[in-house]
Amino acid sequence: MQVRLAGYQGARSVHTRALGELAARLSAAGMAPALEADVTAAGETARALFDGVERGGREACYLASGYLSARVPSLGALDLPYAAPDRARLFAALDGAAGARIAAELRAATGLVLLGWWDNGLRHLSNGRRPIRAPADCAGLSVRTLDNATYQAALAAMGLRPVVTDVLRLRAAVASGEVDAQENPLTNLLGFGLQEFHRFVSLTGHIQGVALLVANGAWEAALPGSLRDALHEAAAAATAAQRGFAAAEDALALAELRAAGVQVLEAAAIDIAAFRAACAPVAEAAARGLDPALLAALR
């Protein structure tokens, strides 16, 4: 039974390493995984990858939750700036009833079946112009971000000018100066080599990112019971490994950035209260369209 797995990040990525764990466990269970770690290396966009899994062109992939919020409204609960608790509490909720509810909505809206909630890291700001200590320092800077309305509104509220590009063009947009800034977990910043161009990093931690490991629902449903069980067991083990990779990577990435001469401003050197205040109306507006019970469960 062939299983085509794919992602959109390089070998260093905590997601790529977790896909490797998944492939190894599927192989041990008698399946035949084919892993394509980074589709962008062959010129494919991340969006095309997600759409392809939905249509059945591949069997499984991961994707950042923010990409699907417009189609799966309950995923918007994961997009709210400065709203997530610590990662342990958030993922405990996602592993429980709150996550099951979102997964059911995901399947109904897209046909994708959730295999695991992955840690997509705290999102921080990097730029090539100047240190960012407060929203006032964001004035006049463009920032690359996801095709997600809440992300864009939050960054605009900080004083930045959001620019949407696919991951395929992230490094090129930063290297060319098409954008002044970008926002990502530190592991992604290093994975795409953005520290070569962005010498200033501010640990704003404005969104706790979540990624979804998903499979084509029709394919998953058609698996013999034993193979379906093996798939979900392998995904659970890969998910546990991925979260461990993500937690460990934070400290490693921070040390690597500093060793490379990047100026890193930690939260104590940033006016986080001002960033929170700037983003509060965005979070409140987005929350009005969401079920309060779901929001409470995720907090």
C-alpha positions in Angstrom: 0.0 0.0 0.0 1.8 3.2 -1.2 1.5 6.3 0.9 2.7 9.5 -0.7 3.8 12.0 2.0 4.9 15.5 1.3 5.8 18.8 3.0 7.1 22.2 2.1 10.2 22.7 4.3 13.8 21.6 4.2 15.7 18.8 6.0 16.2 20.9 9.2 12.5 21.5 9.7 10.9 19.9 12.7 8.0 19.0 10.4 10.3 17.2 7.9 11.9 15.2 10.6 8.5 14.2 11.9 7.4 13.1 8.4 10.5 10.9 8.4 9.3 9.4 11.7 5.9 8.8 10.2 7.4 7.2 7.1 9.6 4.9 9.1 6.7 3.7 11.2 4.5 3.1 8.2 7.2 1.1 6.6 7.5 -1.0 9.7 3.8 -1.6 9.5 4.1 -3.0 6.0 3.1 0.0 4.0 5.2 1.7 1.3 5.7 5.4 2.1 7.2 7.7 -0.5 8.4 10.9 1.2 8.9 14.2 -0.6 10.2 16.6 2.0 10.0 19.9 0.2 7.8 20.4 -2.8 8.9 24.0 -3.2 12.3 22.7 -4.2 10.7 21.5 -7.4 8.7 24.7 -7.9 5.4 23.6 -6.4 3.6 25.9 -4.0 2.5 24.9 -0.5 -1.1 25.8 -1.6 -0.9 23.3 -4.5 0.3 20.6 -2.1 -2.7 21.1 0.2 -5.1 21.1 -2.7 -3.5 18.0 -4.2 -3.9 16.0 -1.0 -7.5 17.1 -0.9 -8.0 15.9 -4.4 -6.1 12.6 -3.9 -2.9 13.5 -5.8 -1.0 12.5 -2.6 -2.2 10.8 0.5 -0.9 13.0 3.4 0.9 16.2 4.2 1.1 18.8 7.0 -0.1 22.4 6.7 -0.3 25.5 8.9 -3.8 25.9 10.4 -4.0 29.5 9.2 -4.2 28.3 5.6 -7.6 26.7 6.1 -9.3 29.1 8.5 -11.5 30.6 5.7 -12.9 27.2 4.9 -13.0 25.7 8.4 -14.2 28.6 10.6 -13.4 26.8 14.0 -9.7 26.8 13.0 -9.9 30.6 13.4 -9.8 30.0 17.1 -6.1 29.2 16.6 -5.4 32.4 14.7 -6.2 34.9 17.5 -3.1 37.0 18.4 -1.9 36.8 22.0 -4.7 34.4 22.9 -3.2 31.0 23.2 -2.1 29.6 26.6 1.2 27.8 27.0 1.8 25.1 24.4 1.2 22.2 26.9 -2.3 23.4 27.7 -3.1 24.2 24.1 -2.2 20.8 22.8 -3.9 19.1 25.7 -7.1 20.8 24.6 -6.5 19.9 20.9 -5.9 16.3 21.8 -9.3 16.3 23.5 -12.9 17.3 22.7 -12.0 20.7 21.3 -9.7 19.3 18.8 -12.1 16.5 17.9 -14.8 19.1 17.2 -12.4 21.1 14.8 -11.4 17.8 13.2 -15.0 16.9 12.4 -15.6 20.4 10.8 -12.3 20.0 8.8 -13.5 16.7 7.4 -17.0 18.0 6.6 -15.6 21.1 4.8 -12.6 19.6 3.0 -12.7 15.8 3.1 -9.4 15.8 4.9 -9.0 13.6 8.0 -6.9 14.9 10.8 -4.0 12.6 11.9 -2.4 14.9 14.4 -2.0 18.4 15.8 1.6 19.6 15.3 3.5 22.4 17.1 4.1 25.1 14.5 6.0 27.3 17.0 5.6 30.8 18.4 5.6 33.4 15.6 8.1 36.2 15.9 9.2 39.2 13.8 12.4 39.5 11.9 13.5 42.3 9.6 16.6 43.8 7.9 16.0 47.5 8.8 16.1 48.1 12.6 15.4 46.6 16.0 11.6 46.4 16.7 10.9 47.1 20.4 7.4 48.6 20.1 4.6 49.0 17.5 6.0 52.4 16.7 9.1 50.7 15.3 6.9 48.9 12.8 5.9 52.0 11.0 6.7 51.9 7.3 7.8 48.3 7.2 6.2 45.7 4.9 5.9 42.2 6.3 5.5 38.8 4.6 2.7 36.7 6.0 0.2 34.0 5.3 -3.0 34.3 3.3 -5.0 34.6 6.5 -7.2 37.6 7.3 -6.6 37.5 11.0 -2.9 37.3 10.7 -2.9 40.2 8.3 -5.2 42.3 10.5 -3.0 41.7 13.5 0.2 42.7 11.7 -1.5 45.8 10.3 -2.6 46.7 13.8 1.0 46.5 14.9 1.8 49.1 12.3 3.2 46.8 9.6 2.0 46.5 5.9 1.1 42.9 5.3 2.2 41.2 2.0 1.0 37.7 1.2 3.4 35.3 -0.6 3.4 31.5 -0.8 6.2 29.7 1.1 7.7 29.0 -2.4 8.6 32.7 -2.6 9.4 33.5 1.0 13.2 33.5 0.8 13.2 35.3 -2.6 10.9 38.0 -1.2 13.2 38.5 1.8 16.4 38.4 -0.1 15.3 40.8 -2.8 13.9 43.3 -0.2 10.4 42.9 -1.7 9.4 42.8 2.0 11.2 44.4 4.9 10.1 41.9 7.5 8.6 38.5 8.0 6.9 36.6 10.8 7.6 32.9 11.6 8.9 30.6 14.3 12.6 30.8 14.8 13.1 27.3 13.3 11.5 28.4 10.0 13.7 31.6 9.9 16.8 29.4 10.1 15.4 26.7 7.8 14.9 29.2 5.0 18.2 31.0 5.7 16.5 34.3 6.4 19.1 35.3 9.0 21.4 36.1 6.1 19.2 39.1 5.3 17.4 39.8 8.5 19.8 40.8 11.3 17.1 41.8 13.7 14.7 39.4 15.5 12.1 40.4 18.0 10.5 37.7 20.1 7.0 39.1 19.9 5.4 35.7 20.2 2.2 37.1 18.7 0.7 33.7 17.6 1.2 30.2 18.8 1.3 28.3 15.5 -0.4 25.0 15.0 0.0 22.7 12.0 -2.3 19.9 11.0 -1.1 16.5 9.8 -3.8 15.4 7.4 -4.7 12.7 5.0 -7.1 12.4 2.1 -10.3 11.2 3.8 -11.5 8.9 1.0 -8.2 7.2 0.9 -8.1 6.8 4.7 -11.6 5.4 4.8 -10.9 2.8 2.1 -7.9 1.4 4.0 -8.4 -2.1 5.5 -9.0 -1.8 9.2 -5.6 -3.1 10.2 -3.8 -0.6 7.9 -6.0 2.3 9.1 -5.1 1.5 12.7 -1.5 1.3 11.7 -1.7 4.7 10.0 -3.2 6.4 13.1 -0.8 4.7 15.5 2.1 5.8 13.3 0.7 9.3 13.1 0.3 9.5 16.9 3.9 8.5 17.4 5.1 11.0 14.8 3.1 13.7 16.4 4.6 13.1 19.8 8.1 13.2 18.2 7.2 16.4 16.3 6.2 18.2 19.5 9.4 17.2 21.1 11.4 18.4 18.2 9.6 21.8 18.2 10.1 22.4 21.9 13.8 21.5 21.7 14.4 23.6 18.6 13.4 26.9 20.3 16.6 27.0 22.5 18.8 25.6 19.7 17.5 28.2 17.2 18.0 31.1 19.6 21.6 30.1 20.3 22.3 29.7 16.6 20.9 33.1 15.7 23.0 34.8 18.4 26.1 32.9 17.3 25.5 34.2 13.7 25.5 37.8 15.0 21.8 38.4 14.8 20.5 40.9 17.3 17.7 39.1 19.2 15.4 41.1 21.4 13.7 38.9 24.0 10.3 39.7 25.5 11.8 41.6 28.4 13.3 44.1 25.9 10.1 44.5 24.0 6.9 46.4 24.9 4.8 43.3 24.7 2.0 45.1 26.5 1.8 47.6 23.6 1.7 44.8 21.0 -1.0 43.1 22.9 -3.0 46.3 23.2 -2.6 47.0 19.4 -3.8 43.5 18.6 -6.6 43.2 21.1 -9.3 44.7 18.8 -8.4 42.3 16.1 -8.6 39.3 18.4 -11.9 40.6 19.8 -13.4 41.1 16.4 -12.3 37.6 15.1 -13.6 36.0 18.3 -17.1 37.3 17.8 -17.5 34.9 14.9 -16.5 31.9 17.0 -18.2 29.7 19.5 -17.4 30.9 23.1 -17.4 27.4 24.3 -14.7 26.4 21.9 -12.6 29.4 22.7 -12.9 28.7 26.4 -11.8 25.1 25.9 -8.7 26.3 24.0 -7.7 28.7 26.8 
